[in-house]
Structures are given as structure tokens and as C-alpha cells.
């Protein structure tokens, strides 16, 4: 269990930084930083921006109901954000190579320390959700997860600039192949499905499979894993319920236009009935597994993969679909589900061409 700490700390510095304006950041800005490879400018921006965003998360946690704030898991997240805020303010402004390296060396373990934030929040809200309305909890988590993505993108982008990789500018893969990523994720999901159920459907990849686009790969990886895993699981379970012997393949179509790339994932898993459809974006606190529970291979894998990279896969904790939609919307995309009850679902993921004319801003 997390160690004990004060429920919250009072201090003028948190109040001051939490009320400062967040500097808008576009993905084009991130790409430009990568192209110029100006480590000092990148470090100065992170040094200036991250404390403001951390302070806002501290204030958001302070504003939770008292009985929620004292939950050990929630309290540990608060302590982490507060300590990170104080640590960042203690670091010298990166004005030369030496101070830039000091900042970078201190930032790296902070990023690592925040990998468990979402699992801890999931555990904490499971234990104390009865003390908040569902609407208030959803609003808090939506803002928390959205802001966390921005914090991690800024931090990870700076750290990634220190390691040059082909086709990468910081965290942005400038030649990302959706087909290649989907194939890798779908094979992984298929293996998990077979381990869990003894069988699994195949997948068919169609459409503009030669599409190449600039994007942050781990964001798409998280979404693809959640959607394909759900489609395969629904297909097998519907076959089991109806006595269907052959499992229809999951069809994944890629369509590229000048403004966006659309991925449609189509299954024949029976669909979602009309009364449940409005709730598919809810955080399912009652289904959050304990870390030491045996909840099947999907939950086991979620704990193995939990929070790797920029945000990282975290399927199986009751947060999968709502988090996928936040990732999709983050840079101006969308995620929609169309269900035909008794047949299956079509899920449409739309992501923008970030090198197009539209600027997609990273806000708090």
C-alpha cells in the first residue's frame, strides 16, 4: 500500500502556478523542436511549462471530497504530483549544456515515477466511488487523464530528443504505418484471446494499407489494442452463446484522405444492446481488478503492459474505452461506435493529418 502522507499541503506556490496560463503547444511545434534539435530550448520550455500543469493537477486533487482525498491510493497520486511540482521548481533554469543535462537527468526518473498514476486512480476510485457522484468522478478522471497526456508528451518529447532514431522527431514517428502497427497489435490480441478462450478469430486488414502518416505511435497502439481486443472477445463470446462454430474474422479497414486517416474495426460479436450503448464510455469502477487477482489473461497482460511509453496500454482496468476516446480526441480526432444488436459493431477511429493546415493544440 502507498505510504501515509498529509491529505494536502497549503502553499502559495501551488496557488500561483495553478492560476498561470498554460502555453499552447501544437504537434507542429514538437516537430519543429525535433527538426532543430535544440535541446536547451526544449528543456527551458519543459522547465517552464511542466510546473504549471503539475500545480493544476495538485489543485484538482485537493478539490476532491475529503473522504476521497484520504484514500491511500488517491493520496499517493496527490503526493506524487506535489513532490514532482516541488522537484521541478528546485531545478536550475536550463541556460547551457550543463544545466540542460541536470534538468534532463532529473526529469527522467520523474517520468518513470508517474507510470503508475492511472492504475492507482483506478484502484482508489473503486474503493471510494460511493462518496462521489458518477458524473463528478467522470469529469475529474476525464480532466486528469487528458492533462496527464499533455504532461507526458512534453516530458517524453524532450527526453526523446536525446536519442536520435530513424523517422522520429522526438516522440513523433514521422512515417508511422497504421497497417504495420495494427498487424502487430492484432497478432498480440489474437494470442491473448486464444490463451484466454482456447480459440480466437482471425483478422482481415483492408483498404489503404500503404498509408504512412506522422503520429505518436504509442497513442494509437493503446487505442488499437483496446478496440481489437474488445472485438475479438465479443466475437468469441457471441459464438459461445449462440452455438456458432466458426468465428467470423474481425475486419480492419484503413482509409486515408488529405485531412484525416480513418480506421474502421468491424466485428460480428452480437453488438451492444440499446440500453447499454450509452454507458460504453463510462469508467467501470466495479470491474477494476486487484493487482493480485487472477482475472484472466487480458487483465494479466494489462498489468504487464501497464503504462509503458507515453501513456501506455492499460486495458483491463475498466478504463479502456473512455481512455481510448480521450487519446483519440487529444489531437483533434474522434472515436465512435455503431452497433447493430444481434449482429456486431463498427468502431470508427479518426485521426488528423498533423502536418496538414490545421493546428492541434496540446492544452491542459
Protein Blocks (a to p, Z undefined) as FASTA:
>chain_A
ZZdddfbdcdfklmmmmmpccddddfklmmmmmmnopaklmmmmmmmmmmmmmmmmmmmm
mmpcfklmmpmklmmmmmmmmmmmmmmmmpccdfbfklmmmmmmmmmmmmmmmmmmmmmm
mmmmmmmmmmpcfklmmmmmmmmmmmmmmmmmmmmmmmmmmpccehiahjbcfbbcfklm
mmmmmmmmmmmmmmmnopacddddehjfkbccdddfklmmmmmmmmmmmmmmmmmmmmmm
nopabdcdddddddddfkbccddddddehpaafklmmmmmpccfklpccfkbcebjklmm
mmmmgopajhiaaehilpmmmmmmmmmmmnopacdddddehiaccdddddddfkbmbdcd
ddZZ
